């Protein structure tokens, strides 16, 4: 039975570990957790500027990468709050249970490694996601009665006398 592996982060090291793991028949890369989508990760894996071009085939699908016939899921699209979060929000997470449970406090999103490896996406309903997105936009908007403060240069320009030509 193959050892199933999930990779958290698909930067230089994550891509290198994946390349090496794909050379072993008894290691199965199941999932890659990163802050971008599958087509971008597939391109970065295929055309790596440090490790060179991958000699085999690399294809991107909706939420996975297929490398030489082996499917690696990219579950970012499975978790809509992570998908809509900013890179800063996605990079701020907490690990619990010895790495079996991930929590993003800024996005109120939870992920279990067991669910990820079993291929279970978020159970969030479209209605609760819509409510969350509306509340998120309301939090990001400045209050309507406050105007942004102008800088000194703008204030000085307003005080300069105008000359009629």
N, CA, C and O of each residue as an XYZ file, in Angstrom:
660
protein
N       0.833     -1.179      0.000
C       0.000      0.000      0.000
C       0.879      1.243      0.000
O       1.868      1.322      0.728
N       0.506      2.202     -0.817
C       1.296      3.423     -0.980
C       1.108      4.351      0.221
O       0.046      4.380      0.843
N       2.145      5.093      0.528
C       2.063      6.115      1.556
C       1.443      7.353      0.932
O       1.943      7.870     -0.067
N       0.349      7.828      1.523
C      -0.364      8.989      0.982
C       0.168     10.247      1.662
O       0.282     10.309      2.886
N       0.494     11.255      0.837
C       1.128     12.473      1.336
C       0.354     13.690      0.855
O      -0.081     13.748     -0.295
N       0.188     14.660      1.745
C      -0.355     15.961      1.385
C       0.732     17.000      1.577
O       1.481     16.935      2.551
N       0.831     17.951      0.673
C       1.879     18.972      0.734
C       1.237     20.316      1.049
O       0.325     20.760      0.351
N       1.722     20.956      2.106
C       1.224     22.274      2.492
C       2.198     23.318      1.968
O       3.260     23.539      2.551
N       1.832     23.951      0.876
C       2.689     24.949      0.247
C       3.358     24.352     -0.980
O       4.014     23.315     -0.884
N       3.202     24.990     -2.121
C       3.746     24.464     -3.372
C       4.756     25.440     -3.941
O       4.763     25.726     -5.139
N       5.614     25.950     -3.057
C       6.716     26.808     -3.483
C       7.866     25.945     -3.956
O       7.661     24.807     -4.380
N       9.071     26.477     -3.886
C      10.247     25.729     -4.362
C      10.373     24.367     -3.689
O      10.570     23.355     -4.362
N      10.258     24.339     -2.357
C      10.449     23.080     -1.632
C       9.290     22.123     -1.901
O       9.514     20.932     -2.119
N       8.062     22.624     -1.888
C       6.910     21.766     -2.150
C       6.964     21.135     -3.531
O       6.637     19.960     -3.697
N       7.379     21.918     -4.523
C       7.489     21.374     -5.878
C       8.629     20.359     -5.971
O       8.508     19.349     -6.665
N       9.736     20.626     -5.270
C      10.855     19.686     -5.283
C      10.467     18.369     -4.617
O      10.771     17.296     -5.138
N       9.792     18.447     -3.464
C       9.344     17.231     -2.778
C       8.395     16.446     -3.683
O       8.471     15.219     -3.746
N       7.514     17.139     -4.373
C       6.583     16.469     -5.283
C       7.324     15.786     -6.414
O       7.019     14.643     -6.754
N       8.301     16.475     -7.007
C       9.085     15.876     -8.089
C       9.782     14.598     -7.627
O       9.770     13.589     -8.332
N      10.381     14.646     -6.459
C      11.079     13.467     -5.942
C      10.079     12.362     -5.613
O      10.306     11.198     -5.945
N       8.973     12.723     -4.962
C       7.974     11.718     -4.568
C       7.369     11.024     -5.782
O       7.035      9.841     -5.715
N       7.224     11.743     -6.886
C       6.634     11.139     -8.090
C       7.551     10.089     -8.726
O       7.109      9.321     -9.580
N       8.808     10.052     -8.322
C       9.715      9.026     -8.849
C       9.554      7.701     -8.097
O      10.067      6.676     -8.548
N       8.850      7.705     -6.959
C       8.617      6.496     -6.175
C       7.225      5.953     -6.453
O       6.252      6.706     -6.459
N       7.126      4.656     -6.683
C       5.824      4.050     -6.935
C       5.015      3.858     -5.654
O       3.789      3.761     -5.713
N       5.680      3.802     -4.496
C       4.977      3.561     -3.241
C       4.635      4.844     -2.477
O       4.242      4.783     -1.312
N       4.783      6.001     -3.126
C       4.400      7.286     -2.515
C       3.354      7.930     -3.419
O       3.551      8.055     -4.628
N       2.241      8.334     -2.816
C       1.162      8.962     -3.562
C       0.942     10.381     -3.021
O       0.554     10.559     -1.867
N       1.191     11.377     -3.860
C       0.881     12.759     -3.490
C      -0.618     12.933     -3.726
O      -1.093     12.849     -4.859
N      -1.352     13.175     -2.646
C      -2.807     13.233     -2.728
C      -3.297     14.652     -2.956
O      -4.183     14.888     -3.777
N      -2.714     15.602     -2.221
C      -3.218     16.974     -2.287
C      -2.086     17.965     -2.103
O      -1.069     17.676     -1.471
N      -2.293     19.147     -2.675
C      -1.380     20.266     -2.510
C      -2.200     21.443     -2.022
O      -3.162     21.849     -2.675
N      -1.829     21.987     -0.889
C      -2.521     23.140     -0.335
C      -1.680     24.375     -0.630
O      -0.554     24.493     -0.146
N      -2.217     25.281     -1.413
C      -1.496     26.505     -1.737
C      -2.504     27.629     -1.903
O      -3.712     27.391     -1.883
N      -2.016     28.852     -2.068
C      -2.907     30.010     -2.093
C      -3.334     30.410     -3.499
O      -3.872     31.500     -3.692
N      -3.103     29.554     -4.474
C      -3.520     29.883     -5.832
C      -4.221     28.695     -6.479
O      -4.346     27.636     -5.864
N      -4.669     28.862     -7.689
C      -5.498     27.861     -8.355
C      -4.674     26.790     -9.074
O      -3.458     26.916     -9.221
N      -5.367     25.727     -9.521
C      -4.717     24.580    -10.156
C      -3.977     24.929    -11.445
O      -2.857     24.452    -11.626
N      -4.545     25.746    -12.365
C      -3.790     26.054    -13.587
C      -2.459     26.751    -13.313
O      -1.460     26.465    -13.972
N      -2.445     27.650    -12.358
C      -1.199     28.344    -12.021
C      -0.189     27.379    -11.423
O       0.989     27.409    -11.781
N      -0.642     26.520    -10.511
C       0.271     25.548     -9.891
C       0.797     24.550    -10.916
O       1.959     24.149    -10.847
N      -0.042     24.149    -11.861
C       0.412     23.220    -12.905
C       1.508     23.872    -13.746
O       2.517     23.240    -14.059
N       1.306     25.130    -14.106
C       2.308     25.845    -14.897
C       3.620     25.973    -14.113
O       4.697     25.735    -14.660
N       3.527     26.348    -12.834
C       4.733     26.491    -12.020
C       5.470     25.159    -11.860
O       6.700     25.124    -11.841
N       4.712     24.066    -11.746
C       5.337     22.759    -11.623
C       6.029     22.356    -12.931
O       7.164     21.882    -12.913
N       5.352     22.544    -14.045
C       5.887     22.138    -15.350
C       7.129     22.953    -15.726
O       8.122     22.397    -16.196
N       7.066     24.277    -15.517
C       8.145     25.156    -15.963
C       8.840     25.809    -14.773
O       8.776     27.027    -14.610
N       9.494     25.018    -13.953
C      10.170     25.541    -12.766
C      11.510     26.146    -13.161
O      12.317     25.490    -13.820
N      11.753     27.391    -12.765
C      12.977     28.094    -13.170
C      14.227     27.559    -12.470
O      15.339     27.793    -12.944
N      14.068     26.855    -11.366
C      15.227     26.306    -10.657
C      15.432     24.828    -11.007
O      16.546     24.410    -11.322
N      14.364     24.047    -10.952
C      14.465     22.601    -11.150
C      14.325     22.188    -12.605
O      14.516     21.016    -12.931
N      14.000     23.111    -13.475
C      13.902     22.805    -14.899
C      12.498     22.397    -15.315
O      11.575     22.347    -14.502
N      12.363     22.110    -16.586
C      11.063     21.726    -17.142
C      10.812     20.247    -16.835
O      11.683     19.400    -17.035
N       9.590     19.952    -16.341
C       9.207     18.570    -16.061
C       9.078     17.823    -17.383
O       8.376     18.272    -18.289
N       9.752     16.691    -17.491
C       9.801     15.944    -18.752
C       8.475     15.265    -19.089
O       8.183     15.028    -20.261
N       7.674     14.952    -18.076
C       6.415     14.252    -18.313
C       5.283     15.210    -18.649
O       5.507     16.373    -18.984
N       4.064     14.697    -18.551
C       2.888     15.509    -18.863
C       2.337     16.152    -17.595
O       2.333     15.536    -16.529
N       1.875     17.386    -17.716
C       1.245     18.116    -16.614
C       0.005     18.793    -17.180
O       0.090     19.578    -18.124
N      -1.141     18.483    -16.598
C      -2.400     19.084    -17.037
C      -3.131     19.635    -15.825
O      -3.069     19.062    -14.738
N      -3.820     20.741    -16.018
C      -4.637     21.329    -14.953
C      -6.094     21.035    -15.233
O      -6.554     21.137    -16.370
N      -6.819     20.669    -14.187
C      -8.260     20.520    -14.263
C      -8.871     21.512    -13.285
O      -8.154     22.338    -12.721
N     -10.181     21.447    -13.074
C     -10.846     22.431    -12.213
C     -10.207     22.563    -10.838
O      -9.849     23.664    -10.421
N     -10.066     21.465    -10.144
C      -9.504     21.531     -8.799
C      -8.441     20.463     -8.590
O      -8.312     19.905     -7.500
N      -7.679     20.185     -9.646
C      -6.600     19.209     -9.520
C      -5.551     19.413    -10.608
O      -5.761     20.121    -11.593
N      -4.426     18.766    -10.386
C      -3.332     18.726    -11.356
C      -3.107     17.254    -11.677
O      -3.099     16.418    -10.774
N      -2.928     16.933    -12.936
C      -2.623     15.558    -13.328
C      -1.198     15.551    -13.860
O      -0.897     16.168    -14.882
N      -0.320     14.836    -13.145
C       1.089     14.743    -13.516
C       1.375     13.296    -13.887
O       1.293     12.403    -13.044
N       1.707     13.072    -15.137
C       2.004     11.729    -15.639
C       0.903     10.730    -15.277
O       1.191      9.587    -14.921
N      -0.343     11.159    -15.368
C      -1.470     10.286    -15.077
C      -1.853     10.199    -13.612
O      -2.862      9.576    -13.282
N      -1.082     10.803    -12.727
C      -1.390     10.792    -11.292
C      -2.109     12.090    -10.924
O      -1.615     13.179    -11.218
N      -3.258     11.978    -10.291
C      -4.056     13.145     -9.944
C      -3.671     13.660     -8.564
O      -3.604     12.901     -7.596
N      -3.419     14.959     -8.492
C      -3.117     15.647     -7.229
C      -4.183     16.722     -7.061
O      -4.281     17.630     -7.886
N      -4.979     16.629     -6.006
C      -6.041     17.613     -5.833
C      -5.480     18.924     -5.289
O      -4.533     18.934     -4.503
N      -6.078     20.015     -5.719
C      -5.756     21.362     -5.242
C      -7.059     21.890     -4.646
O      -7.884     22.458     -5.361
N      -7.246     21.704     -3.345
C      -8.569     21.909     -2.758
C      -8.957     23.348     -2.458
O      -9.954     23.565     -1.769
N      -8.224     24.334     -2.938
C      -8.571     25.723     -2.630
C      -9.997     26.043     -3.073
O     -10.724     26.727     -2.353
N     -10.403     25.566     -4.234
C     -11.755     25.831     -4.722
C     -12.816     25.092     -3.914
O     -13.992     25.452     -3.965
N     -12.417     24.066     -3.173
C     -13.362     23.323     -2.341
C     -13.788     24.118     -1.117
O     -14.824     23.837     -0.515
N     -12.993     25.100     -0.755
C     -13.249     25.879      0.449
C     -13.459     27.331      0.033
O     -12.493     28.083     -0.095
N     -14.711     27.731     -0.178
C     -14.991     29.039     -0.768
C     -14.478     30.220      0.040
O     -14.128     31.252     -0.532
N     -14.428     30.088      1.337
C     -13.912     31.221      2.121
C     -12.416     31.406      1.883
O     -11.923     32.533      1.860
N     -11.704     30.313      1.707
C     -10.279     30.432      1.364
C     -10.130     31.021     -0.034
O      -9.240     31.836     -0.278
N     -10.994     30.612     -0.943
C     -10.948     31.107     -2.316
C     -11.155     32.615     -2.358
O     -10.482     33.307     -3.122
N     -12.074     33.134     -1.550
C     -12.371     34.563     -1.550
C     -11.462     35.366     -0.631
O     -11.492     36.596     -0.668
N     -10.668     34.715      0.180
C      -9.775     35.413      1.095
C      -8.572     36.007      0.393
O      -8.208     35.592     -0.707
N      -7.963     36.979      1.040
C      -6.751     37.582      0.497
C      -5.556     36.675      0.805
O      -5.653     35.821      1.686
N      -4.441     36.839      0.105
C      -3.257     36.025      0.425
C      -2.811     36.187      1.877
O      -2.336     35.228      2.486
N      -2.957     37.380      2.434
C      -2.587     37.585      3.837
C      -3.506     36.784      4.754
O      -3.039     36.180      5.720
N      -4.796     36.772      4.466
C      -5.735     36.012      5.290
C      -5.485     34.515      5.160
O      -5.576     33.782      6.145
N      -5.172     34.058      3.950
C      -4.920     32.631      3.751
C      -3.615     32.188      4.400
O      -3.493     31.032      4.805
N      -2.656     33.068      4.505
C      -1.376     32.677      5.095
C      -1.424     32.680      6.620
O      -0.502     32.178      7.264
N      -2.486     33.238      7.211
C      -2.626     33.264      8.674
C      -3.546     32.128      9.102
O      -4.769     32.274      9.087
N      -2.954     30.990      9.486
C      -3.749     29.840      9.929
C      -3.120     29.235     11.167
O      -1.952     29.481     11.469
N      -3.908     28.438     11.882
C      -3.448     27.762     13.091
C      -3.567     26.258     12.881
O      -4.493     25.788     12.219
N      -2.625     25.505     13.446
C      -2.608     24.055     13.314
C      -2.942     23.454     14.674
O      -2.355     23.829     15.689
N      -3.889     22.520     14.685
C      -4.299     21.852     15.916
C      -4.220     20.344     15.737
O      -4.120     19.844     14.617
N      -4.264     19.636     16.837
C      -4.327     18.170     16.804
C      -3.133     17.526     16.148
O      -3.281     16.523     15.451
N      -1.953     18.077     16.352
C      -0.760     17.496     15.753
C      -0.753     17.577     14.235
O      -0.160     16.731     13.567
N      -1.406     18.586     13.692
C      -1.428     18.787     12.249
C      -2.636     18.185     11.550
O      -2.712     18.207     10.322
N      -3.576     17.651     12.311
C      -4.743     17.018     11.700
C      -5.873     18.000     11.417
O      -6.849     17.644     10.756
N      -5.753     19.228     11.906
C      -6.849     20.188     11.823
C      -6.268     21.577     11.593
O      -5.391     22.004     12.344
N      -6.729     22.286     10.584
C      -6.275     23.639     10.277
C      -7.437     24.612     10.463
O      -8.575     24.304     10.109
N      -7.146     25.774     11.014
C      -8.181     26.796     11.229
C      -7.647     28.145     10.764
O      -6.534     28.531     11.119
N      -8.445     28.866      9.964
C      -8.136     30.213      9.521
C      -9.044     31.162     10.294
O     -10.210     31.313      9.929
N      -8.544     31.811     11.359
C      -9.411     32.664     12.182
C      -9.969     33.877     11.437
O     -11.103     34.279     11.695
N      -9.202     34.467     10.523
C      -9.682     35.646      9.794
C     -10.827     35.307      8.846
O     -11.656     36.163      8.536
N     -10.872     34.057      8.384
C     -11.878     33.640      7.414
C     -12.936     32.721      8.031
O     -13.924     32.384      7.378
N     -12.731     32.319      9.284
C     -13.631     31.392      9.970
C     -13.826     30.123      9.137
O     -14.952     29.672      8.925
N     -12.719     29.564      8.672
C     -12.742     28.345      7.851
C     -11.942     27.269      8.561
O     -10.887     27.538      9.135
N     -12.455     26.050      8.514
C     -11.795     24.906      9.128
C     -11.573     23.831      8.082
O     -12.358     23.679      7.147
N     -10.487     23.087      8.256
C     -10.136     22.032      7.316
C      -9.519     20.891      8.109
O      -8.609     21.115      8.907
N     -10.000     19.682      7.902
C      -9.372     18.523      8.530
C      -8.596     17.765      7.468
O      -9.031     17.659      6.321
N      -7.467     17.251      7.851
C      -6.637     16.518      6.906
C      -7.347     15.232      6.472
O      -7.241     14.827      5.314
N      -8.068     14.592      7.392
C      -8.802     13.370      7.039
C      -9.846     13.671      5.962
O      -9.986     12.909      5.005
N     -10.577     14.775      6.114
C     -11.567     15.156      5.106
C     -10.929     15.512      3.786
O     -11.466     15.202      2.723
N      -9.784     16.164      3.851
C      -9.062     16.541      2.640
C      -8.601     15.303      1.875
O      -8.781     15.214      0.661
N      -8.008     14.354      2.586
C      -7.515     13.141      1.935
C      -8.659     12.263      1.426
O      -8.494     11.514      0.463
N      -9.822     12.359      2.081
C     -10.983     11.593      1.626
C     -11.690     12.290      0.463
O     -12.589     11.715     -0.150
N     -11.287     13.534      0.157
C     -11.884     14.259     -0.962
C     -13.204     14.920     -0.620
O     -14.049     15.102     -1.496
N     -13.398     15.290      0.662
C     -14.637     15.945      1.070
C     -14.465     17.458      1.057
O     -13.679     17.989      1.842
N     -15.177     18.163      0.188
C     -15.100     19.628      0.180
C     -15.872     20.233      1.349
O     -16.528     19.525      2.112
N     -15.781     21.535      1.472
C     -16.492     22.259      2.520
C     -17.986     22.004      2.410
O     -18.531     21.915      1.310
N     -18.639     21.888      3.547
C     -20.082     21.665      3.563
C     -20.882     22.955      3.609
O     -22.081     22.938      3.886
N     -20.222     24.072      3.338
C     -20.911     25.365      3.410
C     -21.944     25.492      2.299
O     -21.681     25.169      1.140
N     -23.127     25.968      2.681
C     -24.196     26.145      1.695
C     -23.985     27.447      0.936
O     -23.341     28.358      1.455
N     -24.508     27.556     -0.271
C     -24.383     28.803     -1.030
C     -24.992     29.996     -0.282
O     -24.485     31.114     -0.370
N     -26.077     29.751      0.450
C     -26.721     30.846      1.185
C     -25.820     31.380      2.305
O     -25.691     32.593      2.470
N     -25.194     30.473      3.079
C     -24.326     30.952      4.160
C     -23.081     31.637      3.592
O     -22.576     32.591      4.185
N     -22.581     31.154      2.441
C     -21.441     31.817      1.803
C     -21.822     33.219      1.355
O     -21.044     34.157      1.531
N     -23.011     33.373      0.779
C     -23.470     34.692      0.334
C     -23.588     35.662      1.514
O     -23.194     36.824      1.410
N     -24.128     35.181      2.629
C     -24.239     36.029      3.832
C     -22.852     36.445      4.323
O     -22.641     37.591      4.720
N     -21.910     35.497      4.290
C     -20.551     35.792      4.733
C     -19.900     36.822      3.812
O     -19.232     37.741      4.285
N     -20.091     36.675      2.496
C     -19.506     37.625      1.548
C     -20.087     39.021      1.732
O     -19.354     40.007      1.650
N     -21.405     39.125      1.983
C     -22.038     40.432      2.206
C     -21.492     41.071      3.476
O     -21.180     42.261      3.483
N     -21.371     40.295      4.552
C     -20.841     40.854      5.801
C     -19.374     41.240      5.651
O     -18.918     42.209      6.258
N     -18.642     40.488      4.851
C     -17.227     40.786      4.599
C     -17.073     42.114      3.869
O     -16.205     42.915      4.215
N     -17.922     42.356      2.848
C     -17.864     43.623      2.118
C     -18.238     44.791      3.024
O     -17.660     45.873      2.923
N     -19.194     44.571      3.897
C     -19.609     45.635      4.813
C     -18.478     45.995      5.778
O     -18.309     47.165      6.120
N     -17.718     45.017      6.211
C     -16.593     45.279      7.115
C     -15.455     46.017      6.421
O     -14.752     46.804      7.055
N     -15.265     45.772      5.129
C     -14.160     46.374      4.398
C     -14.441     47.796      3.968
O     -13.504     48.540      3.679
N     -15.703     48.202      3.916
C     -16.096     49.541      3.500
C     -15.897     50.536      4.633
O     -16.207     50.207      5.778
N     -15.390     51.744      4.366
C     -15.322     52.739      5.437
C     -16.727     53.236      5.762
O     -17.598     53.209      4.892
N     -16.971     53.690      6.990
C     -18.292     54.209      7.330
C     -18.676     55.358      6.402
O     -17.811     56.147      6.022
N     -19.960     55.471      6.025
C     -20.365     56.471      5.043
C     -20.210     57.915      5.507
O     -20.101     58.807      4.666
N     -20.197     58.180      6.811
C     -20.117     59.562      7.280
C     -18.681     60.065      7.423
O     -18.477     61.228      7.769
N     -17.695     59.231      7.169
C     -16.293     59.653      7.281
C     -15.662     59.741      5.910
O     -15.768     58.812      5.109
N     -15.008     60.850      5.639
C     -14.260     60.979      4.390
C     -12.805     60.669      4.662
O     -12.324     60.907      5.770
N     -12.099     60.149      3.692
C     -10.672     59.894      3.898
C      -9.917     61.203      4.124
O     -10.236     62.228      3.522
N      -8.942     61.154      4.974
C      -8.127     62.334      5.259
C      -7.241     62.635      4.048
O      -6.659     61.722      3.463
N      -7.140     63.888      3.679
C      -6.270     64.243      2.568
C      -4.863     64.513      3.080
O      -4.665     64.835      4.252
N      -3.902     64.378      2.199
C      -2.517     64.556      2.610
C      -2.109     66.037      2.586
O      -2.853     66.891      2.104
N      -0.932     66.317      3.107
C      -0.464     67.711      3.218
C      -0.327     68.390      1.869
O      -0.661     69.567      1.733
N       0.164     67.662      0.864
C       0.359     68.265     -0.458
C      -0.979     68.722     -1.040
O      -1.062     69.778     -1.667
N      -2.002     67.934     -0.833
C      -3.313     68.309     -1.342
C      -3.841     69.538     -0.602
O      -4.447     70.421     -1.210
N      -3.613     69.590      0.690
C      -4.038     70.752      1.471
C      -3.306     72.013      1.012
O      -3.906     73.079      0.878
N      -1.995     71.874      0.772
C      -1.204     73.029      0.333
C      -1.662     73.507     -1.046
O      -1.703     74.710     -1.305
N      -2.002     72.580     -1.920
C      -2.465     72.953     -3.260
C      -3.775     73.721     -3.186
O      -4.031     74.599     -4.010
N      -4.593     73.400     -2.216
C      -5.871     74.094     -2.076
C      -5.664     75.536     -1.588
O      -6.462     76.417     -1.908
N      -4.598     75.776     -0.818
C      -4.357     77.114     -0.278
C      -3.646     78.041     -1.250
O      -3.667     79.258     -1.068
N      -3.002     77.472     -2.305
C      -2.277     78.295     -3.263
C      -3.254     79.206     -4.013
O      -4.348     78.780     -4.383
N      -2.853     80.453     -4.234
C      -3.730     81.349     -5.013
C      -3.722     80.952     -6.484
O      -2.701     80.513     -7.015
N      -4.837     81.106     -7.115
C      -4.954     80.801     -8.535
C      -4.688     82.062     -9.343
O      -5.157     83.148     -9.003
N      -3.932     81.897    -10.411
C      -3.641     83.019    -11.288
C      -4.454     82.844    -12.564
O      -4.482     81.770    -13.164
N      -5.106     83.914    -12.958
C      -5.841     83.872    -14.218
C      -4.909     84.308    -15.334
O      -4.240     85.334    -15.213
N      -4.856     83.566    -16.389
C      -3.965     83.893    -17.489
C      -4.663     84.668    -18.563
O      -4.046     85.023    -19.568
